[in-house]
Amino acid sequence: MSRFFKTAADTDSSSEESDEELLSSGDDTPAKPAAVQQKTPMSQFLKTAGDSSSSSSSSDSDSDDSDSDDSDDKPAAVQKPRPSTFLVGGGGGRDDDDSSEDERKVVKSAKDKRIEEMQAIGKSIDNALRIGDWVATSNDFDKLARLVERQTNVSEPVPPYWLRALVTVENALTATKEKDPKKKVNASNSRAQNGMKQKVKKATKEHEALLKTYNEDPEKFERDYIQALAPPPVAPREVRPAQPAGAAAAGQAGETDEFTTVGRGGKGVQHTVETLFKDLAQVNENRGKKNTDRAEQVRTLEKLLTVAVTTYQRIRVLLALISARFDYNPAASHMPNDAWLAAQKELDQLVKILIHEPTYSVEEEVNFEYDELLERSPTTEEGGIVRIRGSVISFVDRLDDEFTRSLQNIDPHGTEYIERLRDEKVLYKTICLSQSYFEHAARDEALARVLMRRLEHIYYKPDAVVEALEQIPDIDETTRPSLSLQTCEKAQSLVHSICISLYKTSNSLLRTRAMLCHIYSHALHNDFYTARDMMLMSHLQENVHSADVGTQILFNRTVVQLGLCAFRCGLIKESQSTLQDIFATQRVKELLAQGLHQQRYSTLTPEQEKAERIRQMPFHMHINTELAEAVFLVASMLVEIPLLASLDTEEARRKAVSKSFRRLLDHANRQVFNGPPENTRDHIMQASKALQDGEWQRARDLIQSIAIWNLMPES
């Protein structure tokens, strides 16, 4: 045999002999002689694999020493393959794994964890007081105060652990004060003790009524607290007999099947009068949080409104429901029409309740705290008036703003704009109802704001439109405001009465806007001298540059309407001087908020462009800029052409009354050939040249042939 194979065979045989010696040493009885089978020598290159397999088999055999004793006396049997340890029921698991599976994990809610933490902190405070450690007491007291504040924020009652801690700490402070004052105390401990006096004094003042109830009967207080935290009992589920497949598929509509709202976890949610305030607090807690289903919140509040029985319950639910509708989709350009109409009807319902129930008042500032989980009535309140935290005027402002935003984002040349504009009548009714409520409640500031909203809807409209708007069928004598078309007889008188009321308010912005609307109304009714005198006496043209952008836009609109009024009254020179400042800028649409001015060398940021678009006037409020330009150019022609004819020297002729008109006239004179006029400006320029040549009849015909005059009232 080759030396190489001999070495491999020797090593194998030696390893086998050593294994046999190990096995024989572990046997107690002598083993029977077995036939030795001659093995084929193994190659040196396969030795590694053989060693590894033998080592693995030896390790398996070593693990079962107790079984190997019996297996030597018996013939070799085929062993079953061991199942994998990673399979379920594979036999490789340990006993402790089986025991851990039996133990169920207990999942505690945030409320339970908070209660356990408060109990633990209460025990820690007791231990710290027992050893006189005021530093630890102060720290634990602060932790407990934060937990109690967090619990009251989610509309849960004050826990008895907090009141017990207050009483315990207060008694400890009193006992420490009665001890020997000459005893030396650590400086930090003394500071913590003095700080605890202030904290306990403040907390005792805040919970004075609850502490009184707790001291009378602590056990009863704890029982009431546990009962308040207990979930409402779940009604037993009715078991129905099984129906045939055909009957189930038919879907019998005549049966009164009840559907239960299912919340998270598959649990049924039932809204009742007893759980109304708790459900309302849950909705308010989730409001504004991330991943909150706003549509589900609105549906929940709608169901709570149907469940509400008392006046206080209806007011509370309506306040939350209207706010939820406004917050439904804040990223949208405007509120959907169906949601807007629903909010408008609910706001009308709220205002009517407040008008017919004067003992209930919704106020922005309520100076005292009240429990939002308890029913309130005039008999239990001081003064017999139930004051509820909320703001009706903010709802009116938001409803009006959403209506304006929808008109800004709808195509004004489509039928959708006309359909949307019809909703202005129901909005005007809501504003009038709110005015009536604020008059009954004597809210001067809110009354001034709602009067301004009403004025902004009628100041620019002709009398026929205002009369149609004032015909509100759903308003009776109890809900009708003091200022109406029935008391004022004419639309102009109604605007005058509203403006007179706004002049008495302390808000300077409202007074300024009321003055501009009043001037606009006089100019719309061709009362030029009254409108001009009011403008000059108010000195608005001197102070308007410091006003907000919306007021400046209203001022520009009033000035243009004043110039049109002077032209209709035949006051050509006054019309030209009034419109001069507006048309000298070449940015008429931007000044009137009727379009964005595209500048050549400057670009607006997205934020600036968005702000500009929000300030744009709705299409039905636009002043026709082409008509205003025609009025300005005709007035400038009638002023400028006679002036040019009266001047002798060239230097005197260079002094123009209207530089913009002179620029257009010079450009027309430089043209070699002038074709037939195509637009309003061409008509006026050719009429100006004809007037310069003395052809006044041709100039008259050119001016009268302009089609834009059909838009002039009383033309």
Secondary structure, DSSP 8 states (H G I E B T S, - for coil): --HHHHHHHHHHHHHHHHHHHHHHHT-SS--------------GGGHHHHHHHHHHHHHHHHHTHHHHHHHHHS----------TTSTT-S---HHHHHHHHS------HHHHHHHHHHHHHHHHHHHHHHT-HHHHHHHHHHHHHHHHHHHHTT----HHHHHHHHHHHHHHHHHHHS-TTS---HHHHHHHHHHHHHHHHHHHHTHHHHHHHHH-HHHHHHHHHHHHS--------------HHHHHH--TTS-----EE-GGG-EE---STTHHHHHHHHHHHTT-TT--HHHHHHHHHHHHHH--SHHHHHHHHHHHHHHHHTS-TTSSS--HHHHHHHHHHHHHHHHHHHH-TTEEEES--SS---TTS---GGGSGGG-EEEE--HHHHHHHHHHHHHHHHHHS-TTSHHHHHHHTTHHHHHHHHHHHHHHHHHHT-HHHHHHHHHHHHHHHTTS-HHHHHHHH--TT--TTT--SSSHHHH-SHHHHHHHHHHHHHTSS-HHHHHHHHHHHHHHHHHTT-HHHHHHHHHHHTHHHHGGGS-HHHHHHHHHHHHHHHHHHHHTT-HHHHHHHHHHHHTSS-HHHHTTSS----SS----HHHHHHHHHT---GGG---HHHHHHHHHHHHHHHHHHHHHH--SHHHHT--S-HHHHHHHHHHHT-S------SHHHHHHHHHHHHHTT-HHHHHHHHHT-GGGGGSTT-
